[in-house]
Amino acid sequence: MSRLGTLGARLYRGEVGYDFVGKRKIWYGISILITITAIVGLAVRGLNMGIEFSGGAVFTTPPTSVSSTQAQRTAEDTSGHTAVVQKLGNKALRVQVSELTPEQSRKTQEALAKKLDVPLDKVNTDIVGPSWGDQIANKAWTGLAVFMILVVIYLAIAFEWRMALAALIALVHDLTITVGVYALVGFEVTPGTVIGLLTILGYSLYDTVVVFDGLKESSKDLTKQARFTYSEMANRSLNGTLVRSINTTVVALLPVAGLLFIGGGFLGAGMLNDISLALFVGLAAGAYSSIFIATPLVADLKERDPQMKALAKRVRARRAADAAKAEAGEAPEDATDADDAEAAGLVGQRSQTASRNRGRGGTTGKRR
C-alpha cells in the first residue's frame, strides 16, 4: 500500500489526525481576511462585465496582416472604450468593445475597415443591446438564488438545519472569493463565467456533503458515550475523509490548470480563461471551505445544543476522574460506551437516593 493510502487508513481509524475543529478560530480568521480582500477588490476595481451583460459590439474582420495592437488602438481611439482583440486561426481579428451605442458601433466599424483597407461590408458587426444583457444577468441571479434555496432545503431534510446553514455559508464564502479574484485579475465576466460558478458550487456542495455524511454516521448515538465531545467526533470524521477530499480536489484541479495555464495562457483562448479561472479558484476555495469552514461551523452550532453541553460535561468529568486515578497509581476504569452513559446518568441519581435514605435513617436494599 502507498504511503498516502496508509496515512488515509490511519486517519480513518483515528490513529493520527490534525485538530482542524479545535483550531477553527485560525481558519475563521484566514477566511475573513481573504473575504475582506475579495470584497475590497470588488469595490475598488469592480467586475469587467462582458458585452453579454453590459451591451456592446463584436467586429469580425477578414484575414489581415494588421496586428492585434493596431486594431485595438484604432477601436479604442474611435469608440472611447476599452477594446479586447483576439487573433483567430485564419489570421482574422475579433474586436470586442463594450457599452457602445449604434452610432459608435458604426463609426468603429468604418475606422476598422479603413485601417484594414477593406470594404465596409467585409467587417461583420454583431451588436448586443444592454437590455438583453440585463435580462441575462437577472436570469443568472435568479438561477443562483433558486440553487441556494434548493441546497438549503435538501441539506435540512437529509441532515439537519445546522449543516444546511454551514453549507450555505461555505458556498457564499466560495462565491465571494471567486468573484473577488475575478475583480482583482480583471478577467471578463461572460456566460462562461456563470457556467463556471455554477459548476464550482455543485462541486463544493458535493465535497461538503461527503464530509457531512461521514459526520452524521460517526455522531449517531453520540450521547450514549462519554469518551468524545461532538467537536472531537467531528474532527475525527473530518480526518477520516481528508485524504479522499485532497485526492478529489487534486484530480479535479489538474485538467482545469491545463485549461487555464496552457489553453488560456499559451493558446490565447479567451473563453477558456473565463471558465477555467472560475473553476480553478472555486475548486480550491470549495476544498478549503469544506474542510476548514463547514465542519467547524457545524461543531460550533452543535456545541450550543443542551444535550451536547451535557455530553461535554460528562466527558470532562470522566477525564478528570481518569487523571485522578492515574496520579494515584490506579488504572483508569475500562468501561464501554454504554457503561459510560449509564454511569453518567445514574451515578448522581443513586448518590442522591443514598443521601436521602441516610437522612431518614434507613438503608438501601436489593429487590429479589
LOGUDREN-359510 format. One record per residue (C-alpha): residue in one letter; x, y, z. Coordinates in nm, 2 decimals. Layout:
<pts>
pt resn:A | px:X | py:Y | pz:Z $
...
</pts>
This chain:
<pts>
pt resn:M | px:0.00 | py:0.00 | pz:0.00 $
pt resn:S | px:0.13 | py:0.35 | pz:-0.08 $
pt resn:R | px:0.22 | py:0.59 | pz:0.19 $
pt resn:L | px:-0.08 | py:0.81 | pz:0.11 $
pt resn:G | px:-0.31 | py:0.51 | pz:0.13 $
pt resn:T | px:-0.15 | py:0.40 | pz:0.47 $
pt resn:L | px:-0.19 | py:0.76 | pz:0.60 $
pt resn:G | px:-0.56 | py:0.76 | pz:0.49 $
pt resn:A | px:-0.63 | py:0.43 | pz:0.67 $
pt resn:R | px:-0.46 | py:0.56 | pz:0.99 $
pt resn:L | px:-0.66 | py:0.88 | pz:0.96 $
pt resn:Y | px:-0.98 | py:0.69 | pz:0.91 $
pt resn:R | px:-0.91 | py:0.47 | pz:1.22 $
pt resn:G | px:-0.83 | py:0.78 | pz:1.43 $
pt resn:E | px:-0.47 | py:0.67 | pz:1.49 $
pt resn:V | px:-0.34 | py:1.00 | pz:1.37 $
pt resn:G | px:-0.51 | py:1.33 | pz:1.29 $
pt resn:Y | px:-0.49 | py:1.71 | pz:1.29 $
pt resn:D | px:-0.71 | py:1.92 | pz:1.51 $
pt resn:F | px:-0.90 | py:2.12 | pz:1.24 $
pt resn:V | px:-1.20 | py:2.18 | pz:1.46 $
pt resn:G | px:-1.00 | py:2.28 | pz:1.77 $
pt resn:K | px:-0.81 | py:2.54 | pz:1.58 $
pt resn:R | px:-1.11 | py:2.67 | pz:1.40 $
pt resn:K | px:-1.06 | py:3.03 | pz:1.51 $
pt resn:I | px:-0.74 | py:3.04 | pz:1.30 $
pt resn:W | px:-0.93 | py:2.92 | pz:0.99 $
pt resn:Y | px:-1.21 | py:3.17 | pz:1.05 $
pt resn:G | px:-0.95 | py:3.45 | pz:1.07 $
pt resn:I | px:-0.79 | py:3.34 | pz:0.74 $
pt resn:S | px:-1.12 | py:3.32 | pz:0.57 $
pt resn:I | px:-1.23 | py:3.66 | pz:0.70 $
pt resn:L | px:-0.90 | py:3.81 | pz:0.58 $
pt resn:I | px:-0.94 | py:3.66 | pz:0.23 $
pt resn:T | px:-1.31 | py:3.76 | pz:0.21 $
pt resn:I | px:-1.23 | py:4.12 | pz:0.31 $
pt resn:T | px:-0.96 | py:4.13 | pz:0.04 $
pt resn:A | px:-1.20 | py:4.00 | pz:-0.22 $
pt resn:I | px:-1.47 | py:4.25 | pz:-0.12 $
pt resn:V | px:-1.22 | py:4.54 | pz:-0.13 $
pt resn:G | px:-1.11 | py:4.43 | pz:-0.48 $
pt resn:L | px:-1.47 | py:4.41 | pz:-0.59 $
pt resn:A | px:-1.55 | py:4.75 | pz:-0.45 $
pt resn:V | px:-1.24 | py:4.92 | pz:-0.59 $
pt resn:R | px:-1.19 | py:4.76 | pz:-0.93 $
pt resn:G | px:-1.54 | py:4.62 | pz:-0.99 $
pt resn:L | px:-1.61 | py:4.34 | pz:-1.24 $
pt resn:N | px:-1.52 | py:4.36 | pz:-1.60 $
pt resn:M | px:-1.86 | py:4.27 | pz:-1.75 $
pt resn:G | px:-1.86 | py:4.12 | pz:-2.10 $
pt resn:I | px:-2.08 | py:4.26 | pz:-2.37 $
pt resn:E | px:-2.34 | py:3.99 | pz:-2.30 $
pt resn:F | px:-2.41 | py:4.18 | pz:-1.97 $
pt resn:S | px:-2.32 | py:4.54 | pz:-2.05 $
pt resn:G | px:-2.40 | py:4.55 | pz:-2.42 $
pt resn:G | px:-2.16 | py:4.65 | pz:-2.70 $
pt resn:A | px:-2.04 | py:4.52 | pz:-3.03 $
pt resn:V | px:-1.82 | py:4.25 | pz:-3.17 $
pt resn:F | px:-1.64 | py:4.32 | pz:-3.50 $
pt resn:T | px:-1.50 | py:4.03 | pz:-3.70 $
pt resn:T | px:-1.25 | py:4.12 | pz:-3.98 $
pt resn:P | px:-1.13 | py:3.92 | pz:-4.28 $
pt resn:P | px:-0.78 | py:3.77 | pz:-4.28 $
pt resn:T | px:-0.54 | py:4.06 | pz:-4.24 $
pt resn:S | px:-0.18 | py:4.15 | pz:-4.17 $
pt resn:V | px:-0.28 | py:4.42 | pz:-3.93 $
pt resn:S | px:-0.16 | py:4.34 | pz:-3.58 $
pt resn:S | px:-0.39 | py:4.30 | pz:-3.27 $
pt resn:T | px:-0.23 | py:4.60 | pz:-3.11 $
pt resn:Q | px:-0.30 | py:4.83 | pz:-3.41 $
pt resn:A | px:-0.66 | py:4.71 | pz:-3.43 $
pt resn:Q | px:-0.71 | py:4.76 | pz:-3.06 $
pt resn:R | px:-0.57 | py:5.12 | pz:-3.07 $
pt resn:T | px:-0.80 | py:5.20 | pz:-3.37 $
pt resn:A | px:-1.11 | py:5.07 | pz:-3.20 $
pt resn:E | px:-1.03 | py:5.24 | pz:-2.87 $
pt resn:D | px:-0.95 | py:5.58 | pz:-3.03 $
pt resn:T | px:-1.27 | py:5.58 | pz:-3.23 $
pt resn:S | px:-1.51 | py:5.45 | pz:-2.96 $
pt resn:G | px:-1.36 | py:5.58 | pz:-2.65 $
pt resn:H | px:-1.40 | py:5.25 | pz:-2.47 $
pt resn:T | px:-1.16 | py:4.96 | pz:-2.40 $
pt resn:A | px:-1.13 | py:4.70 | pz:-2.67 $
pt resn:V | px:-1.04 | py:4.34 | pz:-2.65 $
pt resn:V | px:-0.88 | py:4.19 | pz:-2.96 $
pt resn:Q | px:-0.83 | py:3.82 | pz:-3.04 $
pt resn:K | px:-0.64 | py:3.68 | pz:-3.34 $
pt resn:L | px:-0.84 | py:3.40 | pz:-3.49 $
pt resn:G | px:-0.69 | py:3.09 | pz:-3.65 $
pt resn:N | px:-0.73 | py:3.22 | pz:-4.01 $
pt resn:K | px:-0.54 | py:3.54 | pz:-3.92 $
pt resn:A | px:-0.87 | py:3.72 | pz:-3.89 $
pt resn:L | px:-0.94 | py:3.95 | pz:-3.59 $
pt resn:R | px:-1.22 | py:3.96 | pz:-3.34 $
pt resn:V | px:-1.26 | py:4.30 | pz:-3.18 $
pt resn:Q | px:-1.49 | py:4.33 | pz:-2.89 $
pt resn:V | px:-1.59 | py:4.67 | pz:-2.74 $
pt resn:S | px:-1.84 | py:4.71 | pz:-2.45 $
pt resn:E | px:-2.10 | py:4.98 | pz:-2.39 $
pt resn:L | px:-2.13 | py:5.11 | pz:-2.75 $
pt resn:T | px:-2.43 | py:5.29 | pz:-2.89 $
pt resn:P | px:-2.54 | py:5.21 | pz:-3.25 $
pt resn:E | px:-2.37 | py:5.53 | pz:-3.37 $
pt resn:Q | px:-2.04 | py:5.45 | pz:-3.20 $
pt resn:S | px:-2.06 | py:5.10 | pz:-3.34 $
pt resn:R | px:-2.10 | py:5.23 | pz:-3.70 $
pt resn:K | px:-1.80 | py:5.47 | pz:-3.66 $
pt resn:T | px:-1.58 | py:5.20 | pz:-3.51 $
pt resn:Q | px:-1.67 | py:4.96 | pz:-3.80 $
pt resn:E | px:-1.58 | py:5.23 | pz:-4.05 $
pt resn:A | px:-1.25 | py:5.30 | pz:-3.87 $
pt resn:L | px:-1.15 | py:4.93 | pz:-3.87 $
pt resn:A | px:-1.24 | py:4.89 | pz:-4.24 $
pt resn:K | px:-1.03 | py:5.19 | pz:-4.32 $
pt resn:K | px:-0.74 | py:5.06 | pz:-4.11 $
pt resn:L | px:-0.75 | py:4.72 | pz:-4.27 $
pt resn:D | px:-0.81 | py:4.88 | pz:-4.62 $
pt resn:V | px:-1.12 | py:4.66 | pz:-4.69 $
pt resn:P | px:-1.48 | py:4.74 | pz:-4.79 $
pt resn:L | px:-1.71 | py:4.83 | pz:-4.50 $
pt resn:D | px:-1.93 | py:4.52 | pz:-4.55 $
pt resn:K | px:-1.63 | py:4.29 | pz:-4.50 $
pt resn:V | px:-1.62 | py:4.39 | pz:-4.13 $
pt resn:N | px:-1.90 | py:4.19 | pz:-3.97 $
pt resn:T | px:-2.07 | py:4.36 | pz:-3.68 $
pt resn:D | px:-2.28 | py:4.20 | pz:-3.41 $
pt resn:I | px:-2.45 | py:4.45 | pz:-3.17 $
pt resn:V | px:-2.57 | py:4.34 | pz:-2.83 $
pt resn:G | px:-2.81 | py:4.58 | pz:-2.65 $
pt resn:P | px:-2.78 | py:4.65 | pz:-2.28 $
pt resn:S | px:-3.14 | py:4.54 | pz:-2.22 $
pt resn:W | px:-3.06 | py:4.19 | pz:-2.34 $
pt resn:G | px:-2.76 | py:4.19 | pz:-2.11 $
pt resn:D | px:-2.98 | py:4.29 | pz:-1.82 $
pt resn:Q | px:-3.21 | py:4.00 | pz:-1.89 $
pt resn:I | px:-2.92 | py:3.76 | pz:-1.89 $
pt resn:A | px:-2.79 | py:3.90 | pz:-1.56 $
pt resn:N | px:-3.13 | py:3.88 | pz:-1.40 $
pt resn:K | px:-3.17 | py:3.52 | pz:-1.51 $
pt resn:A | px:-2.83 | py:3.43 | pz:-1.38 $
pt resn:W | px:-2.91 | py:3.58 | pz:-1.03 $
pt resn:T | px:-3.24 | py:3.40 | pz:-1.03 $
pt resn:G | px:-3.08 | py:3.07 | pz:-1.11 $
pt resn:L | px:-2.83 | py:3.12 | pz:-0.84 $
pt resn:A | px:-3.09 | py:3.21 | pz:-0.58 $
pt resn:V | px:-3.30 | py:2.90 | pz:-0.67 $
pt resn:F | px:-2.99 | py:2.68 | pz:-0.64 $
pt resn:M | px:-2.91 | py:2.82 | pz:-0.30 $
pt resn:I | px:-3.27 | py:2.76 | pz:-0.17 $
pt resn:L | px:-3.28 | py:2.41 | pz:-0.30 $
pt resn:V | px:-2.95 | py:2.33 | pz:-0.14 $
pt resn:V | px:-3.06 | py:2.45 | pz:0.20 $
pt resn:I | px:-3.39 | py:2.26 | pz:0.18 $
pt resn:Y | px:-3.21 | py:1.94 | pz:0.07 $
pt resn:L | px:-2.95 | py:1.96 | pz:0.34 $
pt resn:A | px:-3.20 | py:2.04 | pz:0.61 $
pt resn:I | px:-3.40 | py:1.73 | pz:0.51 $
pt resn:A | px:-3.11 | py:1.49 | pz:0.45 $
pt resn:F | px:-2.90 | py:1.61 | pz:0.76 $
pt resn:E | px:-3.02 | py:1.90 | pz:0.98 $
pt resn:W | px:-3.06 | py:2.27 | pz:0.98 $
pt resn:R | px:-2.71 | py:2.34 | pz:1.13 $
pt resn:M | px:-2.54 | py:2.15 | pz:0.85 $
pt resn:A | px:-2.76 | py:2.33 | pz:0.59 $
pt resn:L | px:-2.66 | py:2.67 | pz:0.74 $
pt resn:A | px:-2.29 | py:2.58 | pz:0.75 $
pt resn:A | px:-2.30 | py:2.46 | pz:0.39 $
pt resn:L | px:-2.48 | py:2.78 | pz:0.28 $
pt resn:I | px:-2.21 | py:2.99 | pz:0.45 $
pt resn:A | px:-1.94 | py:2.78 | pz:0.28 $
pt resn:L | px:-2.10 | py:2.83 | pz:-0.06 $
pt resn:V | px:-2.13 | py:3.21 | pz:-0.01 $
pt resn:H | px:-1.76 | py:3.20 | pz:0.10 $
pt resn:D | px:-1.66 | py:3.03 | pz:-0.22 $
pt resn:L | px:-1.86 | py:3.26 | pz:-0.44 $
pt resn:T | px:-1.72 | py:3.57 | pz:-0.27 $
pt resn:I | px:-1.36 | py:3.46 | pz:-0.31 $
pt resn:T | px:-1.41 | py:3.36 | pz:-0.68 $
pt resn:V | px:-1.58 | py:3.69 | pz:-0.77 $
pt resn:G | px:-1.32 | py:3.89 | pz:-0.58 $
pt resn:V | px:-1.04 | py:3.72 | pz:-0.77 $
pt resn:Y | px:-1.22 | py:3.80 | pz:-1.09 $
pt resn:A | px:-1.22 | py:4.16 | pz:-0.99 $
pt resn:L | px:-0.86 | py:4.17 | pz:-0.89 $
pt resn:V | px:-0.73 | py:3.99 | pz:-1.20 $
pt resn:G | px:-0.96 | py:4.18 | pz:-1.44 $
pt resn:F | px:-1.09 | py:3.89 | pz:-1.64 $
pt resn:E | px:-1.41 | py:3.95 | pz:-1.83 $
pt resn:V | px:-1.73 | py:3.81 | pz:-1.69 $
pt resn:T | px:-1.91 | py:3.62 | pz:-1.96 $
pt resn:P | px:-2.18 | py:3.35 | pz:-1.97 $
pt resn:G | px:-1.89 | py:3.11 | pz:-1.95 $
pt resn:T | px:-1.80 | py:3.26 | pz:-1.61 $
pt resn:V | px:-2.16 | py:3.20 | pz:-1.49 $
pt resn:I | px:-2.13 | py:2.84 | pz:-1.60 $
pt resn:G | px:-1.80 | py:2.80 | pz:-1.41 $
pt resn:L | px:-1.95 | py:2.95 | pz:-1.10 $
pt resn:L | px:-2.25 | py:2.71 | pz:-1.10 $
pt resn:T | px:-2.01 | py:2.42 | pz:-1.16 $
pt resn:I | px:-1.79 | py:2.50 | pz:-0.86 $
pt resn:L | px:-2.10 | py:2.54 | pz:-0.64 $
pt resn:G | px:-2.20 | py:2.19 | pz:-0.73 $
pt resn:Y | px:-1.85 | py:2.06 | pz:-0.67 $
pt resn:S | px:-1.82 | py:2.24 | pz:-0.34 $
pt resn:L | px:-2.15 | py:2.11 | pz:-0.22 $
pt resn:Y | px:-2.05 | py:1.76 | pz:-0.32 $
pt resn:D | px:-1.73 | py:1.78 | pz:-0.11 $
pt resn:T | px:-1.92 | py:1.92 | pz:0.18 $
pt resn:V | px:-2.19 | py:1.65 | pz:0.17 $
pt resn:V | px:-1.92 | py:1.38 | pz:0.17 $
pt resn:V | px:-1.78 | py:1.52 | pz:0.49 $
pt resn:F | px:-2.12 | py:1.58 | pz:0.65 $
pt resn:D | px:-2.23 | py:1.22 | pz:0.56 $
pt resn:G | px:-1.93 | py:1.08 | pz:0.75 $
pt resn:L | px:-2.00 | py:1.31 | pz:1.04 $
pt resn:K | px:-2.37 | py:1.20 | pz:1.05 $
pt resn:E | px:-2.27 | py:0.84 | pz:1.07 $
pt resn:S | px:-1.99 | py:0.88 | pz:1.33 $
pt resn:S | px:-2.21 | py:1.10 | pz:1.56 $
pt resn:K | px:-2.50 | py:0.86 | pz:1.56 $
pt resn:D | px:-2.58 | py:0.77 | pz:1.93 $
pt resn:L | px:-2.30 | py:1.01 | pz:2.04 $
pt resn:T | px:-2.48 | py:1.10 | pz:2.36 $
pt resn:K | px:-2.47 | py:0.73 | pz:2.48 $
pt resn:Q | px:-2.09 | py:0.75 | pz:2.54 $
pt resn:A | px:-1.86 | py:0.98 | pz:2.74 $
pt resn:R | px:-1.53 | py:0.95 | pz:2.56 $
pt resn:F | px:-1.56 | py:1.22 | pz:2.29 $
pt resn:T | px:-1.74 | py:1.55 | pz:2.26 $
pt resn:Y | px:-1.92 | py:1.65 | pz:1.94 $
pt resn:S | px:-1.63 | py:1.87 | pz:1.83 $
pt resn:E | px:-1.38 | py:1.58 | pz:1.88 $
pt resn:M | px:-1.60 | py:1.34 | pz:1.69 $
pt resn:A | px:-1.65 | py:1.59 | pz:1.41 $
pt resn:N | px:-1.27 | py:1.63 | pz:1.39 $
pt resn:R | px:-1.22 | py:1.25 | pz:1.38 $
pt resn:S | px:-1.48 | py:1.23 | pz:1.10 $
pt resn:L | px:-1.31 | py:1.51 | pz:0.91 $
pt resn:N | px:-0.97 | py:1.34 | pz:0.93 $
pt resn:G | px:-1.13 | py:1.02 | pz:0.81 $
pt resn:T | px:-1.24 | py:1.18 | pz:0.48 $
pt resn:L | px:-0.93 | py:1.41 | pz:0.45 $
pt resn:V | px:-0.73 | py:1.21 | pz:0.20 $
pt resn:R | px:-1.04 | py:1.15 | pz:-0.01 $
pt resn:S | px:-1.11 | py:1.52 | pz:-0.03 $
pt resn:I | px:-0.75 | py:1.60 | pz:-0.12 $
pt resn:N | px:-0.73 | py:1.34 | pz:-0.39 $
pt resn:T | px:-1.06 | py:1.45 | pz:-0.54 $
pt resn:T | px:-0.95 | py:1.81 | pz:-0.54 $
pt resn:V | px:-0.61 | py:1.75 | pz:-0.69 $
pt resn:V | px:-0.76 | py:1.53 | pz:-0.97 $
pt resn:A | px:-1.01 | py:1.80 | pz:-1.05 $
pt resn:L | px:-0.76 | py:2.08 | pz:-1.04 $
pt resn:L | px:-0.51 | py:1.92 | pz:-1.28 $
pt resn:P | px:-0.72 | py:1.94 | pz:-1.60 $
pt resn:V | px:-0.86 | py:2.28 | pz:-1.50 $
pt resn:A | px:-0.50 | py:2.41 | pz:-1.45 $
pt resn:G | px:-0.43 | py:2.28 | pz:-1.80 $
pt resn:L | px:-0.72 | py:2.48 | pz:-1.94 $
pt resn:L | px:-0.61 | py:2.79 | pz:-1.75 $
pt resn:F | px:-0.24 | py:2.80 | pz:-1.80 $
pt resn:I | px:-0.19 | py:2.61 | pz:-2.13 $
pt resn:G | px:-0.52 | py:2.67 | pz:-2.31 $
pt resn:G | px:-0.57 | py:3.03 | pz:-2.19 $
pt resn:G | px:-0.21 | py:3.13 | pz:-2.14 $
pt resn:F | px:-0.03 | py:2.99 | pz:-2.44 $
pt resn:L | px:-0.31 | py:2.94 | pz:-2.69 $
pt resn:G | px:-0.48 | py:3.27 | pz:-2.61 $
pt resn:A | px:-0.83 | py:3.11 | pz:-2.58 $
pt resn:G | px:-1.04 | py:3.38 | pz:-2.42 $
pt resn:M | px:-1.35 | py:3.18 | pz:-2.34 $
pt resn:L | px:-1.13 | py:2.91 | pz:-2.18 $
pt resn:N | px:-0.99 | py:3.18 | pz:-1.95 $
pt resn:D | px:-1.34 | py:3.28 | pz:-1.84 $
pt resn:I | px:-1.44 | py:2.93 | pz:-1.75 $
pt resn:S | px:-1.11 | py:2.79 | pz:-1.62 $
pt resn:L | px:-1.03 | py:3.07 | pz:-1.38 $
pt resn:A | px:-1.37 | py:3.04 | pz:-1.21 $
pt resn:L | px:-1.33 | py:2.66 | pz:-1.19 $
pt resn:F | px:-0.97 | py:2.68 | pz:-1.06 $
pt resn:V | px:-1.03 | py:2.94 | pz:-0.79 $
pt resn:G | px:-1.37 | py:2.79 | pz:-0.70 $
pt resn:L | px:-1.25 | py:2.43 | pz:-0.67 $
pt resn:A | px:-0.96 | py:2.53 | pz:-0.44 $
pt resn:A | px:-1.19 | py:2.75 | pz:-0.23 $
pt resn:G | px:-1.45 | py:2.47 | pz:-0.22 $
pt resn:A | px:-1.20 | py:2.22 | pz:-0.09 $
pt resn:Y | px:-1.08 | py:2.47 | pz:0.17 $
pt resn:S | px:-1.43 | py:2.56 | pz:0.29 $
pt resn:S | px:-1.55 | py:2.20 | pz:0.32 $
pt resn:I | px:-1.25 | py:2.12 | pz:0.55 $
pt resn:F | px:-1.18 | py:2.44 | pz:0.74 $
pt resn:I | px:-1.51 | py:2.62 | pz:0.74 $
pt resn:A | px:-1.82 | py:2.40 | pz:0.70 $
pt resn:T | px:-1.74 | py:2.12 | pz:0.96 $
pt resn:P | px:-1.60 | py:2.36 | pz:1.23 $
pt resn:L | px:-1.91 | py:2.58 | pz:1.19 $
pt resn:V | px:-2.14 | py:2.27 | pz:1.24 $
pt resn:A | px:-1.94 | py:2.18 | pz:1.55 $
pt resn:D | px:-1.98 | py:2.54 | pz:1.68 $
pt resn:L | px:-2.35 | py:2.54 | pz:1.63 $
pt resn:K | px:-2.40 | py:2.18 | pz:1.76 $
pt resn:E | px:-2.20 | py:2.25 | pz:2.08 $
pt resn:R | px:-2.47 | py:2.51 | pz:2.18 $
pt resn:D | px:-2.73 | py:2.23 | pz:2.20 $
pt resn:P | px:-2.81 | py:2.14 | pz:2.56 $
pt resn:Q | px:-2.75 | py:1.76 | pz:2.50 $
pt resn:M | px:-2.41 | py:1.83 | pz:2.36 $
pt resn:K | px:-2.33 | py:2.07 | pz:2.65 $
pt resn:A | px:-2.42 | py:1.78 | pz:2.89 $
pt resn:L | px:-2.21 | py:1.54 | pz:2.69 $
pt resn:A | px:-1.91 | py:1.77 | pz:2.71 $
pt resn:K | px:-1.96 | py:1.80 | pz:3.08 $
pt resn:R | px:-1.96 | py:1.42 | pz:3.12 $
pt resn:V | px:-1.65 | py:1.39 | pz:2.91 $
pt resn:R | px:-1.47 | py:1.64 | pz:3.12 $
pt resn:A | px:-1.58 | py:1.46 | pz:3.44 $
pt resn:R | px:-1.46 | py:1.12 | pz:3.31 $
pt resn:R | px:-1.13 | py:1.26 | pz:3.21 $
pt resn:A | px:-1.08 | py:1.43 | pz:3.54 $
pt resn:A | px:-1.16 | py:1.10 | pz:3.72 $
pt resn:D | px:-0.92 | py:0.91 | pz:3.50 $
pt resn:A | px:-0.65 | py:1.17 | pz:3.56 $
pt resn:A | px:-0.70 | py:1.15 | pz:3.94 $
pt resn:K | px:-0.67 | py:0.77 | pz:3.92 $
pt resn:A | px:-0.36 | py:0.79 | pz:3.71 $
pt resn:E | px:-0.20 | py:1.03 | pz:3.97 $
pt resn:A | px:-0.30 | py:0.78 | pz:4.25 $
pt resn:G | px:-0.13 | py:0.50 | pz:4.06 $
pt resn:E | px:-0.46 | py:0.32 | pz:3.98 $
pt resn:A | px:-0.56 | py:0.21 | pz:3.63 $
pt resn:P | px:-0.84 | py:0.41 | pz:3.47 $
pt resn:E | px:-1.17 | py:0.24 | pz:3.45 $
pt resn:D | px:-1.21 | py:0.05 | pz:3.12 $
pt resn:A | px:-1.58 | py:0.09 | pz:3.06 $
pt resn:T | px:-1.77 | py:0.06 | pz:2.74 $
pt resn:D | px:-1.95 | py:0.35 | pz:2.58 $
pt resn:A | px:-2.29 | py:0.22 | pz:2.71 $
pt resn:D | px:-2.14 | py:0.19 | pz:3.06 $
pt resn:D | px:-2.02 | py:0.54 | pz:3.04 $
pt resn:A | px:-2.36 | py:0.67 | pz:2.95 $
pt resn:E | px:-2.52 | py:0.47 | pz:3.23 $
pt resn:A | px:-2.27 | py:0.58 | pz:3.48 $
pt resn:A | px:-2.30 | py:0.94 | pz:3.38 $
pt resn:G | px:-2.68 | py:0.93 | pz:3.40 $
pt resn:L | px:-2.72 | py:0.71 | pz:3.71 $
pt resn:V | px:-2.44 | py:0.77 | pz:3.95 $
pt resn:G | px:-2.58 | py:1.11 | pz:4.05 $
pt resn:Q | px:-2.92 | py:0.97 | pz:4.09 $
pt resn:R | px:-2.80 | py:0.68 | pz:4.31 $
pt resn:S | px:-2.59 | py:0.92 | pz:4.53 $
pt resn:Q | px:-2.90 | py:1.14 | pz:4.59 $
pt resn:T | px:-3.11 | py:0.84 | pz:4.68 $
pt resn:A | px:-2.85 | py:0.71 | pz:4.92 $
pt resn:S | px:-2.82 | py:1.05 | pz:5.08 $
pt resn:R | px:-3.20 | py:1.07 | pz:5.13 $
pt resn:N | px:-3.21 | py:0.72 | pz:5.29 $
pt resn:R | px:-2.93 | py:0.81 | pz:5.53 $
pt resn:G | px:-3.11 | py:1.12 | pz:5.62 $
pt resn:R | px:-3.42 | py:0.91 | pz:5.71 $
pt resn:G | px:-3.20 | py:0.66 | pz:5.90 $
pt resn:G | px:-3.29 | py:0.39 | pz:5.65 $
pt resn:T | px:-3.09 | py:0.16 | pz:5.43 $
pt resn:T | px:-3.09 | py:0.07 | pz:5.07 $
pt resn:G | px:-3.18 | py:-0.29 | pz:4.99 $
pt resn:K | px:-3.19 | py:-0.51 | pz:4.69 $
pt resn:R | px:-3.50 | py:-0.65 | pz:4.52 $
pt resn:R | px:-3.53 | py:-1.02 | pz:4.50 $
</pts>
